[in-house]
């Protein structure tokens, strides 16, 4: 095998990243070798800076380099609605639609007894404190995935929010837009019938 | 969109890498955020060290951190056979088979008039000089891919090697092991008939 140590080490670093196989890792190594030394130094500095300076937003727990993230700090966002999501990637997904102008709360995980993750291991307490402190909040959208863990987490949070007298909603789940019904699974079809909308 | 600048910059760095889409890039960013600061520093140092210390082997032109790479410097390798490949990734592919014990020569590209890459842009000269200097070399295997550029490069090198009185061979091309003939393309089937082997 290829014995050059640092090259091998770098390939291992890349292949340890999520979704990167050994072949892609080596492609990335050779890509790095073709870059200017200055560019690689810049990449290295960005990595260190991101790792050192990124913290969680004091309000929504999303990653940020400031005390408060750019969404929570944006005066134009509607602070009356909080969309509760599993992780920062979900925030990106919602933001890409350019159609949600409320704020978020990032749980950084879902309740999962099998993996030993209880309600205290994810940012539920921070959500409740935030809502209790902020009397403007009118609605909380529970936007976790429709998986066992996602449902359980949503139900758990809904129970906690019940006494607070605010609207608690859940995303609509049904047939994906652009997909074919023949390929949808049973549970999705069942949900799409249960939650059908009247047309006329 | 997600406005945290360094995070966005790091996602861009990752998505600029070969085969990495925007979604994978963000996954990698969040992976980095979950790592210890020390581990990230180590990654950054490896990147810089690889970029600074990697050079081309004086003999075979493959990437190495020494003057001579670990394969060319290995006394157990058969120095009489040189396998000529397009790039360092191909060396890894051959090495993984654990069945070739000769040495390599890495061209770092293929002749491609469309892309403006002539014979001087790739390491052909170094191969010829190496063979002329080293009287032990008995065979050169032209192991470029069976694409237009790969064939053209192999034919070009074969012509240069003709006066040197050594065996020049090309890899066998045919139906891939484990694949089904119904899915093979016409050229592959044609080659597999042309180069058929007598059994009895």
Interface residues (C-beta under 8 A of the other chain):
Chain A: X1 X2 X3 X4 X5 X6 X7 X9 X10 X13 X17 X18 X19 X20 X23 X24 X26 X27 X28 X29 X30 X31 X32 X33 X35 X37 X40 X41 X43 X44 X45 X46 X47 X48 X49 X50 X51 X52 X53 X54 X63 X64 X65 X69 X70 X71 X87 X88 X89 X91 X92 X95 X96
Chain B: X1 X2 X3 X4 X5 X6 X7 X9 X10 X13 X17 X18 X19 X20 X23 X24 X26 X27 X28 X29 X30 X31 X32 X33 X35 X37 X40 X41 X43 X44 X45 X46 X47 X48 X49 X50 X51 X52 X53 X54 X63 X64 X65 X69 X70 X71 X87 X88 X89 X91 X92 X95 X96
